[in-house]
Amino acid sequence: MSGVSGVDLHRPCPAGADFLAGNRVLLLENGARFFPALLAAIESATREIALETYIFAADATGLRIVAALAAAARRGVAVRVLVDGFGARDFRQGLNTGLALAAAGAQVEVYRAEAARLKLRRHRLRRLHRKLAVIDGCIAFVGGINIIDDDDAVLRGSRFDYAVEVSGPLVGVIHASMRHLWRLVGWAKLQRRPPGLPGSDCSGQPPAGTMAAAFLMRDNLRHRRDIEEAYLAAIAGARAEVLLASAYFLPGRRFRHALLDAAARGVAVTIVLQGRMEYALQHYATQALYGNLLGGGVRIFEYQAGFLHAKVAVVDGCWATVGSSNIDPFSLLLAREANVAVHDAGFATQLSASLRRALERGAREVALADLKHRSLLARALRWAAYGLVRLLLGITRYGGNDYRE
């Protein structure tokens, strides 16, 4: 897929009020780049390590991270690990994982532990989906990569995903968010104010680079729509190109209209989606939207070289975001998510080039003609899946007006 002409990679990007200058943001593609960087930071820690993840597997990768965290705790570093009660349901009681960390002196907590796994409760859908780490108050990691081996035997391929390593003033914002959530989990479990947190104060970090960046999070209180609104603002201001990759893509009406409006005014809008089926309901529900988007001028590529897990976007070669949030109801309406947005032409160009390489080596473009060749049964299946998703959102009262046509 060739680049889009008309994008001025050197024009200034206006940074909003939530953007902080003076940061250094490094793009880490896949676990091959992310895990060595995370391990090196953990091994060099002297004061504090805070880590949050949705999945913390007891595989080779997970056990390497556990060993590094345990070694840090034994040398006196304050280590705090927060995992999700569904995605990492067995971590805390694992002999080689949570129990090993606790024995070394680390603190391990679980966000919304699954007390009754067979019961369908409305609030059990609110998960901790963020993937964050802060080391000694000077380095942060944000992205979509769980603590798990890249290669997936079930899906027969490698996960394709991104994270970023951040240094500079933005680390203080990320660290404050993690400390706040740790306290909330403590309050929920103890029904009282938890003891003060040891470790470093990350506020007032000196400049480490020249990039303007913002920390975007989604929670169920003051930041319910922050990530979605950041996407919508960037797309609304796009003049030449929107390049978006999402592992799970089931946007509401506002998001779909934003993409179609951008395409209608001449913006080249490209969406990279998962080409392999993981969850049938989501897979078919997403494909039900193809006709409307393709008919409005949006290009859609399905990544098939491996398991697409990326949650990133680039707009006009100067605004980019990397994080944990998919463009679907789970991420935009339910889960705790975290992204970093960057206003920097160099970073945006690097991410765009990485996505284009992925398209060239393992993606197939979907055309309107492909949809016309589907049988009536295949079309009905996709719309039934989409209707069922909307019904489930209505039953749980999470969808709101954005998922009503």
C-alpha positions in Angstrom: 0.0 0.0 0.0 1.6 3.3 -1.1 1.7 6.4 1.0 -0.9 9.2 0.6 0.2 12.3 -1.2 -0.6 15.7 0.3 0.4 15.0 3.9 2.8 17.6 5.1 4.9 15.7 7.5 6.6 18.9 8.7 3.6 21.1 9.4 3.2 21.9 13.1 0.6 20.0 15.0 -1.3 22.2 17.5 -1.0 20.6 21.0 -4.1 20.7 23.2 -4.2 21.7 26.9 -3.6 18.1 28.0 -0.4 17.7 26.0 2.9 18.1 27.8 6.0 19.1 26.0 9.5 17.8 26.5 8.9 14.1 26.2 10.8 11.2 24.5 8.5 8.5 23.2 10.0 5.4 21.6 7.9 3.1 19.5 8.2 -0.6 20.4 6.8 -3.0 17.8 5.7 -6.4 19.1 7.0 -8.3 22.2 10.4 -8.6 20.5 11.1 -4.9 21.2 8.8 -4.4 24.2 9.9 -7.2 26.6 13.7 -6.7 26.4 13.1 -2.9 27.1 10.7 -3.7 30.0 13.1 -6.3 31.5 16.1 -3.9 31.2 14.1 -1.2 33.1 13.0 -3.7 35.8 16.6 -5.0 36.2 17.9 -1.4 36.6 15.2 -0.3 39.1 16.4 1.0 42.5 13.3 2.4 44.1 9.9 1.5 42.7 8.2 -0.7 40.0 4.5 -0.4 39.3 2.9 -2.7 36.7 -0.6 -3.2 35.5 -1.8 -5.7 32.9 -4.9 -7.5 31.7 -3.2 -10.8 31.1 -0.2 -12.1 33.0 0.5 -15.6 31.7 2.6 -18.3 33.4 4.4 -19.0 30.1 8.1 -18.4 29.3 7.7 -14.7 28.9 5.6 -14.3 32.0 8.0 -16.2 34.1 10.9 -14.1 32.9 9.1 -11.0 34.0 8.1 -12.6 37.4 11.7 -13.5 38.0 12.9 -10.0 37.3 10.2 -8.5 39.5 11.0 -10.9 42.3 14.7 -10.1 42.1 14.0 -6.4 42.3 11.8 -6.9 45.3 14.5 -8.9 47.1 17.0 -6.1 46.6 14.6 -3.6 48.3 12.7 -2.1 45.4 9.0 -1.4 46.1 7.2 -3.7 43.6 3.4 -3.4 43.0 1.6 -5.6 40.4 -2.1 -5.1 39.6 -3.7 -7.7 37.3 -7.3 -8.1 36.1 -9.5 -10.7 37.8 -10.7 -12.1 34.6 -7.7 -11.8 32.2 -5.3 -13.0 34.9 -7.7 -14.9 37.1 -5.1 -17.5 38.3 -2.1 -15.2 38.6 -2.3 -14.3 42.3 -2.5 -17.9 43.5 0.0 -19.3 41.0 3.0 -20.9 42.7 5.4 -19.5 40.0 3.7 -16.2 39.6 1.7 -14.3 42.3 2.8 -16.4 45.3 6.4 -16.3 44.1 6.2 -12.5 44.0 4.6 -12.2 47.4 7.4 -14.5 48.8 10.0 -12.1 47.4 8.3 -9.1 49.1 6.3 -7.7 46.2 2.7 -6.6 46.5 0.1 -8.2 44.2 -3.5 -7.1 43.8 -6.4 -8.2 41.6 -8.8 -5.8 40.0 -12.4 -7.2 40.3 -11.6 -10.8 41.2 -14.0 -13.3 39.7 -15.8 -14.6 42.7 -18.5 -16.5 40.8 -17.3 -17.4 37.3 -20.4 -19.0 36.1 -22.8 -16.1 37.0 -23.5 -13.4 34.5 -23.3 -10.1 36.4 -23.5 -6.8 34.7 -20.5 -5.2 36.4 -18.2 -8.2 35.7 -17.8 -6.6 32.2 -15.9 -3.7 33.7 -12.3 -5.0 33.4 -8.8 -3.6 33.8 -7.6 -3.7 30.2 -4.7 -1.2 30.6 -1.1 -2.3 30.1 1.2 0.1 32.0 4.5 0.1 33.9 6.5 2.9 35.6 10.0 2.3 36.8 11.7 4.6 39.3 9.5 7.5 38.3 11.5 8.1 35.2 10.5 5.5 32.6 6.9 4.5 31.6 5.6 1.9 29.3 2.1 2.2 27.7 0.6 0.0 25.1 -1.5 -3.0 24.1 0.9 -5.8 24.8 0.0 -8.2 27.6 2.5 -10.2 29.6 2.3 -13.3 27.4 4.3 -15.0 24.7 4.0 -13.4 21.3 3.4 -16.7 19.5 -0.1 -18.1 19.9 -0.4 -21.8 19.2 -4.2 -21.7 19.0 -4.3 -19.0 16.4 -1.2 -20.3 14.7 0.6 -17.1 14.4 2.4 -14.2 16.2 0.6 -11.3 17.8 1.2 -8.0 16.1 1.0 -5.2 18.6 2.7 -2.0 19.8 3.8 -0.3 23.0 5.7 2.9 23.7 8.5 3.8 26.2 8.0 7.2 27.6 10.4 9.5 29.5 9.9 13.1 30.5 7.1 15.1 32.2 4.3 12.7 31.0 5.6 9.9 33.2 4.3 11.8 36.3 0.8 11.8 34.9 0.9 8.1 34.1 2.4 7.3 37.5 -0.3 9.3 39.3 -3.0 7.4 37.5 -1.5 4.1 38.5 -1.1 5.1 42.2 -4.7 6.3 42.2 -6.1 3.0 40.9 -3.9 1.1 43.4 -5.5 3.1 46.2 -9.0 2.5 44.8 -8.4 -1.3 44.8 -7.2 -1.1 48.3 -10.2 0.8 49.5 -12.6 -1.7 47.8 -10.9 -4.6 49.4 -10.2 -3.2 52.9 -13.2 -0.9 53.2 -10.8 1.6 54.7 -8.0 3.9 53.5 -5.0 1.8 52.5 -1.6 2.7 53.9 0.5 5.3 52.2 2.4 4.1 49.0 6.1 3.8 49.2 8.2 4.7 46.2 9.2 7.8 44.1 7.3 11.0 43.4 7.2 11.3 39.6 5.8 14.9 39.5 8.0 17.5 38.0 10.1 15.3 35.7 12.6 17.3 33.6 12.4 17.3 29.8 13.8 14.3 28.1 13.0 15.1 24.5 11.1 17.4 22.2 7.7 15.6 21.8 4.4 16.8 22.9 2.3 13.9 24.4 -0.8 13.3 26.4 -2.0 10.4 28.6 -5.5 9.3 27.7 -7.5 7.0 29.9 -11.0 5.7 30.1 -12.7 5.0 33.4 -16.2 5.0 34.7 -16.1 8.5 36.3 -14.4 11.6 35.1 -12.8 10.0 32.0 -15.6 8.0 30.5 -15.1 9.3 26.9 -11.6 10.7 26.9 -10.1 8.2 24.5 -13.0 8.2 22.1 -13.2 12.0 22.1 -9.5 12.3 21.3 -10.0 10.0 18.3 -13.1 11.9 17.2 -11.3 15.3 17.4 -8.3 14.0 15.5 -10.5 12.5 12.8 -12.6 15.6 12.6 -9.5 17.8 12.0 -7.9 15.4 9.5 -7.1 17.0 6.2 -5.3 14.3 4.2 -5.1 10.8 5.9 -6.5 8.7 8.7 -4.7 5.3 9.2 -6.2 3.2 12.0 -5.6 -0.3 13.3 -7.8 -2.0 15.8 -7.9 -5.6 16.9 -11.6 -5.4 17.7 -13.6 -2.9 15.7 -17.3 -2.2 16.4 -17.7 1.5 16.6 -20.8 3.3 17.6 -22.7 5.7 15.3 -20.6 8.8 16.2 -17.4 7.1 15.4 -18.6 5.6 12.1 -20.0 9.0 11.0 -16.7 10.7 11.8 -14.9 8.2 9.5 -17.4 8.6 6.7 -17.4 12.4 7.0 -13.6 12.4 6.7 -13.8 10.2 3.6 -16.5 12.4 2.1 -14.3 15.5 2.4 -11.4 13.8 0.6 -9.4 12.3 3.5 -7.8 9.0 2.7 -9.3 6.8 5.5 -7.8 3.3 5.9 -8.7 0.8 8.6 -6.6 -2.3 9.4 -8.6 -5.1 11.1 -8.2 -8.7 12.2 -8.4 -11.1 9.4 -8.4 -14.2 11.6 -11.5 -15.2 13.6 -11.0 -15.3 17.4 -14.5 -14.5 18.7 -17.2 -15.4 16.1 -19.8 -12.9 17.4 -17.5 -9.9 17.3 -15.9 -11.0 14.0 -19.2 -11.3 12.1 -20.7 -8.2 13.8 -17.7 -6.2 12.6 -18.1 -7.5 9.0 -21.7 -6.3 9.0 -20.4 -2.8 8.9 -18.1 -3.3 5.9 -20.7 -2.4 3.3 -21.5 1.0 4.8 -17.9 2.0 5.3 -16.7 0.8 1.9 -19.6 2.5 0.2 -18.6 5.7 1.9 -15.0 5.6 0.6 -13.2 4.0 3.6 -10.6 1.4 2.7 -10.5 -1.8 4.8 -7.6 -4.3 5.1 -7.8 -7.6 7.0 -4.4 -8.6 8.5 -3.8 -12.3 8.1 -0.1 -12.8 8.7 -0.7 -13.4 12.4 -3.0 -12.3 15.2 -3.6 -8.5 15.0 -3.7 -7.1 18.5 -2.7 -3.5 17.6 -4.7 -0.5 18.8 -3.1 2.5 17.1 -3.8 5.4 14.7 -2.0 8.0 12.7 -3.7 11.2 11.4 -2.2 13.6 8.9 1.4 12.3 9.6 1.7 14.3 12.8 -0.9 13.0 15.4 -0.6 9.4 16.6 -1.9 7.2 19.4 -0.8 3.9 20.8 -2.5 2.1 23.7 -4.8 -0.6 25.0 -8.2 0.7 23.7 -9.9 -1.0 20.8 -12.7 0.7 18.9 -15.5 -1.4 20.3 -18.0 -1.2 23.2 -15.8 -3.2 25.6 -13.0 -0.6 25.4 -15.0 2.6 24.7 -17.8 2.0 27.3 -16.7 -0.6 29.9 -13.0 -1.3 30.5 -10.3 0.8 32.1 -8.0 1.7 29.2 -4.9 3.8 28.6 -3.4 5.3 25.5 -0.7 7.8 24.8 -1.3 10.4 22.1 1.7 12.0 20.5 2.0 15.2 18.4 5.2 14.6 16.5 5.8 14.1 12.8 8.8 11.8 13.3 6.9 9.5 15.6 3.8 9.5 13.5 5.8 8.7 10.4 7.6 5.8 12.1 4.3 4.3 13.2 2.7 4.8 9.8 5.6 3.1 8.1 5.4 0.2 10.4 1.7 -0.3 9.7 2.3 -0.1 5.9 5.0 -2.7 6.1 2.5 -5.0 8.0 -0.1 -4.4 5.2 2.4 -5.3 2.5 3.5 -8.5 4.1 0.3 -9.9 5.4 -3.0 -8.1 4.7 -5.8 -8.3 2.1 -7.9 -5.4 1.0 -11.6 -5.9 1.2 -13.6 -4.6 -1.8 -17.3 -4.0 -2.3 -17.3 -6.7 -4.9 -16.3 -9.2 -2.2 -19.4 -8.4 -0.2 -21.7 -8.8 -3.3 -20.5 -12.3 -3.8 -21.5 -13.4 -0.3 -24.6 -15.6 -0.1 -27.8 -14.4 1.5 -27.2 -16.7 4.4 -23.7 -15.2 5.0 -25.1 -11.7 4.9 -27.9 -12.7 7.3 -25.4 -14.2 9.7 -23.4 -11.0 9.9 -26.4 -8.8 10.5 -27.7 -11.3 13.1 -24.4 -11.0 14.9 -24.5 -7.3 14.8 -28.1 -7.2 16.0 -27.2 -9.6 18.9 -24.4 -7.3 20.0 -26.7 -4.3 20.1 -29.3 -6.3 22.0 -26.8 -7.4 24.6 -25.6 -3.8 25.0 -29.2 -2.7 25.4 -29.9 -5.4 28.1 -26.8 -4.3 30.0 -27.7 -0.6 29.5 -24.1 0.1 28.5 -24.6 0.9 24.9 -26.5 4.2 25.2 -27.8 6.0 22.1 -24.5 5.5 20.2 -25.4 1.9 19.4 -29.0 2.6 18.4 -29.6 3.2 14.7 
